[in-house]
Amino acid sequence: MMGFDAAQHLRILPLEGARNWCPTELSVRQLFSHVLDIFGKPNRKFFQTLALFAKDEAEKKQLQSIVENSKEGAALYRDLTHDFAHHADVLKKFASARPPIEHLLQMMPVLKPRSYSIASSPLMHPDKIQLCVVLVDWTVESTKELRLGECTGYMQMQKPGAQIMCAVRSSAIVLPKDVHERVMQARQGIKVGKCMLFFGARYKQERATMSEWLYRDEFEGYEKEGVLQMHTAFSREQARKIYVQHRIVEAGADVAEKMLNQGGHFYVCGSARQVPEDIYTAMKEAPNGSIGPLWTYIYFLTSSPKIFNNSFLLVCPRTRILSLIKS
């Protein structure tokens, strides 16, 4: 493990002004697997500090060139970025640079918790929490190595019955009448407003024993009941990539009608922090000005109960679901 004894026991004495929190007693293995973000993206400050510990002159010059942003350094940094190089990759590439553990504690950030929306109802599963998470994976172009996302890869490795550290937060999201209630009303002949659902994924068909068209059976069932209108965007199924924002533009007049004239609610599933910029852009670029007024409306309502910026179905980086619900 980069020249360290994984089983070595450490006793940490935090100093005033220390960058990171760390347990006072742990092993080297625990430090790199549970505390430091060894597989995170290094910043330029990391390269600058690492250069101070490089014993090989050629490696020291390369590291300094990245910090100085010279022509050679910019090209090297660009290659590392293109390959999504993490701290461990950089330490492996510059093998003569081996900072002591007390310096690594200052050079690397700590692991940050990942937030995933709960995808199950406590009414159906009162003693369980279910998540719907897409595994993050990519191939390093220069080496053809398949890599997994830090958190999703960790979850994939867990066996049934494994215990993991987690915490549950209450959601601020407020839903209108439940879809199931709308289904019952529709069956009774009561007219209900349709939900518009914009669903995006890479592939429509099942690949590698896994389908990215999540909840397909449930959604198609709601369509047959007449309470849901589906708009799908599968980006890799054709030469031109199609995303949910393109489908929003295509259905612009209907979206504007539901939001402006029928008191609709707009839910964005995917980002828990802010409405993705491409969704806002889609609102502004709708043909014939159908969503132009809606863009202004949403801009002023971003902090209101009309726009809910969280995922009540799922949160995952490569799948986005947008739903528009008529109140």
N, C-alpha and C positions, 0 to 999 in steps of 0.2 A: 504493500500500500504506500507507494511513493517513498519508499525507504523507511517508513514508520512501522512499528510493531503494532498490529491491529489490537492485540490483547493488552497492550500496555495501559495501566491505570493512570489516569490524570487527576490532579487536584487543581482546580482553577481558582485563582484569587483575582476577582474583578477589580480593576483600578478605576479611579475616577476619570470619567470621560471615555471609558471603553465603548467601542462602536456597537458591539453585540452583546446580547444576553447569552449566558451559557450556564448550564448546571455546574455546581462547584465540584462534583465528583462524577466521573464517567470514564469510559474506555476510549481509546483512539477510534475504534470501530464505531462506537456510538456517536462520537463527535462528527464523523464524516457521513454517517447514515441518518442521523436524527437532528443535527444542529446546523452544520454549515451547508450552504447551497453549492455543493461541489459540482453539480451539473447545471448551474445557472450560467448566464451569459456574463463574461468578464467585461468590466469597463476599462477605460484607458488608464485610470489610476492603478488598477491591478497590474497592468503591464509595466507601468513606471516603477512600482515598488518591486516587482519581480526582477527587473533588470539589475537592481542593487545586489541581488543574491546570485546572479549568473556567474559561474566560474569560467565558462567557456567564452572567449572574447567574441567569437562569431555570433553566438547566441545573444550576448549582451548588446552587440551592435544592432541585431535584428529587433530586439525589444525596444531599444532606444529609438530606432527609426519609426516604430509604431507611435511612440509617444510624441516624437517631433513631427509626425505626419509628413515625412519626406515622401518622395515618389515611390521609393521601394517599400517604405513602411506602409503607405496607404494601400499599395497593391497587396501586401501581406495581410493587412487587417481586413481588406475586402474579401480575400480568399477565406480567411477564418470565419468571417461573418456569413459568407455564402454557404459554408458547411455547418452553420449553427454551432460553432465550436464553443464548448463550455470550459469551466475552470480546469477540469481534469484533462481535457484535450490539450490545453495550453501548457500545463505542467508536464504532460507527457512529451510534447513537442520540444520544450526547452528543458531537457533532462538535467542540465547542470545547475539549474536554478531551484534550490530546495530551501525555501524559507522555513525557519523553525515554527513549531505549532503556535507559539504565542504571537507570531507575526501573521500567520494565516487567519487567526481569529479576528484580526483587524482588517485583513485584505479582502475577505469574502463576506457577503451578507449571510444572514441566517435563513433557513428555510421558511417560507411564508405559507400559511394555511391556505388551502383551496376551498372555495365555496361551491357547493352543488345544491341545486334546489331539490327538495323532497318530491318524489314522483308517485307517492302513494297516499291514499286517504286514511286518516286515523279511524274513520268510521268502518272501513273494511279491514284494516290491519292495525288494530289499536296498540299492539305490542311490538310492532316492527316499523322500520324505516326503509323504504326502497328508493334507490337512485336509478336514473337512466342516464348513463354516461357513455359517450363515444370515446373509444381508445384513441389517444393522440399518437400517431406514428408518422415517420418520415424516413427517407433514405438519404444518407450522406452522399452527395454526388461524386465526390472525389474517391471515396472508398467503397461505395455501394453497400455500406453498412446500414442495416435497418435499426432504427432507434425508436424508443417509446417515450411518451411524455412522463415526466417525473412522478406525478401523482397517479395518473391513470395506469401507468405501468406497474406502480407499486400495488394498486388495488387488484390488477389482473393476477399478480403473483400470489395473492392471499388464498388460502385454502378455506373451505367451509368450516366455520367454528373459530376462525382466527379472531383475535381481539386487536382492535386498532384504536388509536386516540382520535376522538372526534368531539364535536360540540354542536348543539342544536340552537339555532337562533329563530326567534319569531319573525314571521314575515309581515310586512306592512301592506301587502297586496290585499285588495278587497274585490272579490268577484261579484258580478251581477248574478241573476238567477242561474242555478246550476243547469248544465246542458242536459242532464238526465231529467230534470223537471220539465225542460222544454220538450223533450222527447215524449213524456207522458201527456203533456198538453196537446202536442201535435196529434197523438193517437186518439185523443178525445175530440179532435176536430177543432181545437182552439187555435187560432192563427197566432203564430209566434214569429218574432224576427229571426232571420237567419244569421248565424255566425259566419264570417268570412275567415278562412284559415289559409295563410301563406306559409307553405312548408318547403324548406330548402335542405338539400343533402347533395352529396357528390354523385351517388349512383342510385338508380331506380331498382335495378335487379340485384338479387342477392350475390354477394362476392365473398369468397373465402368463408363460407358457411355462416355469414352474418349479413343481415339486411340493414341498410341505413334508412329505409322507409319506416321509421318508428311509428308504432301505434296505427299502422295502416288499416288493420281490420276494424278497429274502433272508429276511426275517422270515416271510412267508407260506409260503416253501418249508420253513422249519424247523417251522412249524405242521403242514404236511402230513406231515412226517416224524415228528410226534408228540413232539418234544422241546421245544416252545415253546408257551406259552399267552399270547395277545395280549390286552391291554386298552388300547384306544385312547381318547383324549380330544381331540376337535377343538373348540376353544373357540368358534370363530366360525361353526360350521355350524348353530347353532340360536339361538333367542332367549336362552335361559339359558346362560351360559358354563359349560362343563364342563372341569375341569382334572384332571391325573393324581391329585391328592389325593382327588378325588371317587371316582375308580375304585378307589383303594386302600381307601376306606371300604366300597364295594360288595363288594369281594372280601376283606373283613376277616378272615373266618373262615379262608379258605384261606391268606392271608398269615401269620396267626398260627400256623397249623398247621405251615407250612414253617419258620418261624423258631424257634418254641419247641420243636417236637417232632422236626423232621427235620434240624436243624443247618444251616439255610439261610444263605446269604450275601446281604447287602443292598447293592446298588450304587446310588448316586445320581449321575446324569450331569447336569451343568449348572453346579454350583457347586464350585469347587476349594477353597473355604475352609471352608464349613460346610454342614451339611444344612439346606436351606431350612426356615424356620419352618412354612410351610404343610404340609410333609410330616409334621413332628412333630405338628402339630395334627390331621392326618388320623388319625394313630395313636391319638390320645387320644379322638377323637370317633366311633370306629367303633361301629355299632349292636350292642346286646346284649352289650357289653363284650368283644367278640371280640378286639380289639386292645389292650384296656386293659393286660393283663399284658405285652404286647409293647412297649408304650410304656415301661414301667418297665425292661424288659429292654434296650431300645435306649439308654435314658438312661445306664445304667451301662456299656454296651459301646461308647460313642461313640469311645473311644480304642483299641478292641481290633481285632484282625484281622477280626472278623466284619462290620464296617461299613466300606466302602471309599468314601471321599468324593472321588471323582474320576470323570472320564468316560473309559471305555475305548472308547466308540464315537464320541462327538462332544461338543463343548461349544459351545453357541450360546444367545443370550439368549432367543429366542422358541420354542425347541424343547427340550423336556426329555424324557429317556428315563429311566425307572426300571426296573431289572431285579432280580428276586429269583431267585436260583439255588440250587436244592437241592444240597447237597454230596453 
